[in-house]
Amino acid sequence: MKKSCKIIILSGLILCSFLSAFAQERKVTEQELTTFTDNAYKKLKDKTYRVTMTSESYVSVKDSSPNQLVNAIIEYISPDRRHSIYERKVGETTFREETISIGQKEYVKQNNEDWKEISAAGNGSGSGFRGSVINNEKNVVSKYKGNETIKNQKADLYEIVTTRKYSSPNFNLTTVITEKFWLNKDGLFLKRESDTKIDNKKNISHIVWEYEYDLDIKIEDPIIKAKAKQNPK
């Protein structure tokens, strides 16, 4: 009798724990999630912080290994200092680029070359499909997934899953992008993830960003080597 009671009590505790964890998950509107993330980006403008990014991507869902791996470390000092190091591996070739931006000045160093000053320009890069696609159907599901601990900090986890269906006389394609955001008690990013699938076969893109704040970061102008003067003939 006592043994049966213990089993029942234990089962009840396990069920309560499961229901409690499940109850934390709830749907949120796309607008609510956009507000949270927009506020998080705005708060970054006044912060000194570091972002560590890793990315792997595939050309085709049939590929067994990624065609490109990227590791990056980006540091920011408010209001206008930025230092980034990108290492991109394609096949057996690794390309390294380091950039420093201070106000309107921008410098770049590629692989083992010397530092060069370049003209600062806005980043017009983007991702996703561009232009109009016939019969483009979009479905968005946003959720609050509960609390998790990221680097010894409690964080609220949000998830947004965007499904797009493209069709034309020549092809039919479905993409599913799953984005996750971990926000700390101050509404700052602790971590972000993005996974992209095509036709629900596998991730063709997986990107992770991790954030660190209140660091002792210094970003200064690099040393530019003077060019050797050529003697006139």
Secondary structure, 3 states (H helix, E strand, C coil): CHHHHHHHHHHHHHHHHHHHHHHHCEEECHHHHHHHHHHHHHHHCCCCEEEEEEEEECCCCCCCCCCEEEEEEEEEECCCEEEEEEEEEECCEEEEEEEEEECCEEEEEECCCCCEEEECCCCCCCCCCCCCCCCCEEEEEEEEEEEEEECCEEEEEEEEEEEEEEECCCCEEEEEEEEEEEECCCCCEEEEEEEEEECCCCEEEEEEEEEEECCCCCCCCCCCCCCCCCCCC
